[in-house]
Amino acid sequence: VNLIFSTLSCSPRGQPKASPSVTLFPPSSEELGANKATLVCLISDFYPSGVTVAWKADGSPGIQGVETTKPSKQSNNKYAASSYLSLTPDKWKSHSSFSCLVTHEGSTVEKKVAPAECS
C-alpha cells in the first residue's frame, strides 16, 4: 500500500504557493566590448520566499563568480530575486552553454543560453 503524505505549507494569510518565472539574459555586446561578461538570471513571482539558484557551464556545476540577491517582496506579495554570473569574454565564448537552475519548493526550473547563438 502506497501512502502519500502531502505537506501543506501555509503563510499567516494562507497565500498559495507560486512557482517562479525565470529569465536568463546573456552578456550585452557593449559589455563584451568592455572586456566583461555578466549573465543575469531574473527570478520573479514566487512564493514562499525560499529559493536556491545554481549555475552550470556545459552542464557542469561549480562555477566561480556567482552572486545572488536575497529575495525581496514585490507589490503583488510574491517574491523576486536575481543571480549574476561574472565571466571574462573568453570564458563566455569557451563554453557551449550556460544554465541557471532555480529550485523552489522541490521543483527546479532551468534556463539555458548558448554563446554561439548570441554573437
ZISUL-V230074 format. One record per pair of residues at least 24 apart in sequence whose ideal C-beta (glycine too) atoms are under 7 Angstrom apart, sorted by the first residue. I is the first residue (numbers start at 1). GAP is how many residues later the second one is. D is the distance in whole Angstrom. If there is no record, write none. Layout:
# ZISUL-V230074
I:GAP:D / I:GAP:D
This chain:
# ZISUL-V230074
9:39:7 / 11:37:7 / 15:32:6 / 15:62:6 / 17:30:6 / 17:88:6 / 18:27:6 / 18:28:6 / 18:29:4 / 18:60:5 / 19:27:6 / 19:85:6 / 19:88:6 / 20:24:7 / 20:25:6 / 20:26:4 / 20:31:6 / 20:82:5 / 20:84:5 / 20:89:6 / 21:24:5 / 22:78:7 / 22:80:5 / 22:87:5 / 22:89:5 / 23:88:7 / 24:76:5 / 24:87:4 / 24:89:5 / 26:87:5 / 26:92:4 / 27:65:6 / 32:57:5 / 35:54:6 / 37:50:4 / 37:51:6 / 37:52:5 / 37:54:7 / 37:55:4 / 38:46:6 / 38:47:7 / 38:48:5 / 39:46:4 / 39:59:6 / 39:74:7 / 40:42:6 / 40:44:6 / 41:41:7 / 41:42:4 / 41:59:4 / 41:70:7 / 42:40:5 / 43:37:6 / 43:38:5 / 43:39:7 / 43:59:5 / 44:30:7 / 44:36:4 / 45:33:5 / 46:32:6 / 46:33:5 / 46:58:5 / 47:31:5 / 47:32:6 / 49:30:5 / 51:30:6 / 51:51:6 / 51:53:5 / 52:51:4 / 53:30:4 / 53:47:7 / 53:49:6 / 54:47:5 / 55:30:5 / 55:43:7 / 55:44:7 / 55:45:6 / 56:43:4 / 56:45:7 / 57:38:5 / 57:41:6 / 58:37:5 / 58:38:6 / 58:39:6
